[in-house]
Amino acid sequence: MTQYLVCFLLSCLGIGMTDSVHSQSLPMGFVYVDQVVPELRTDLRYRLADNFVGTTVDGYSGARAILTQQAALALGRAQTELRSQGLGVLIFDAYRPQRAVNHFARWAKDLSDTAMKQRYYPEVDKTELFSQGYIAARSGHSRGSTVDLTLVSLTPPFQQLDMGTVFDFFSPRSWLDATGLSAAQEQNRALLQRTMKKYGFTPYAKEWWHFTLQPEPFPDTYFDFEIRDNLSAR
């Protein structure tokens, strides 16, 4: 209650929310995914420079995936089923602060920055990233129940299953109805889609890696707390 009173007073005074107010704990209803999902593997691309922006994205000060508790528990059930096949999930991104979405939008509008084009969007002009649905001013990730992931072997060297494209590849080849995939790539995508749907996640038609839990705990709230490694639960 005290924390909320401080937030209210700061807001009335026109003072921005500082780290001392927001950085000490996760918002109620959120968890670190590794505390819920056994044998979780992550490759959080926005924490470092190996992503389509080519630099660390705003809001990613830590290297741990965060989701709503409901989404993490559902993902844990999916992981349990996959383990019987010697597989598991590997997360590329989970909760995404609104400030990161804003960073993506600024980058998309900077037409002079095409350093990562050949790797992530060789087939689309940067001016079309908004109109084609690859970049948006709002993201379901900021509501906390959307996750980007793939399948990985649980035995060393923990290889990712071949899905036909890399994560965040802006192209029709990443769409759920993509053509020209090999039989193995189609099977791998089908397994991922089937498993995630079974545990309550809905896919996004233009990204084979993107899933949102339904119903969402926070369907109308876009969070902006920073991702850190040591936030305490409430």
C-alpha positions, 0 to 999 in steps of 0.5 A: 500500500505504501508503494502505491501511495508513493507512486500516487504522490509522485504522479500528482507532483509531476515527478517521473517514476524512479528506479527506487519505486519500480525496480525492487519487485515484479508487478503482482501477477508476474514471475521469472519464467525459469522459476516455473518452467523446468530445464528452461533455455533462453536466447534473449536477443534484445538483451545484446546486439544480436537482433534486427535493431543491432543493439541492446534494446531499451528496457532490457537490463537483465537476461531473464524471461518474465511472463504473467504467472498464468502464461508461465504455468501454461508454458511449463505444462507444454515443456513437461509434455515436450520432455517426453520427446527429448525436447524443450522450449527455448525463449527468444523474448517474453514480456517486453517493456513498452519502451522497447516497443518504442525503440523498435518504432524509432528504429523502423522510422530511421531509414538510414539504419539498414545494418541488419537488413541482410540477416533479418529483412532482406526481402522487405523494404524498411519503409514497409515494416509497419504496413506489413505488420512486422513493427507496431506501436503496441505489442502484445508482449507488453501485456505480459502473456506473449512469448517468442520461442522455438523447440530445442533438443534437451541433450547437448549441444542443445540444438534448435529444431530447423523451422525454416527461418531464424527468429525475427525474420521478416518475410512470408517464409516466417508465416504460418502458411509459408510454402517451400519448406522442407518436410522436416521444417513443416513437421517441426513447425507443426509440432510447435504450433500443436503443442502451444495451442494445446496449452492455451496459446494462440499463434500469430499468422506472420511469425511462427515463433509468436504465441499469446495465452488466451485469455490474457490476465491483462488484456488492456494493460501495456506494462513498461517496467524494466527487465532486470535479473533481481526483481523480487516477487510480490 
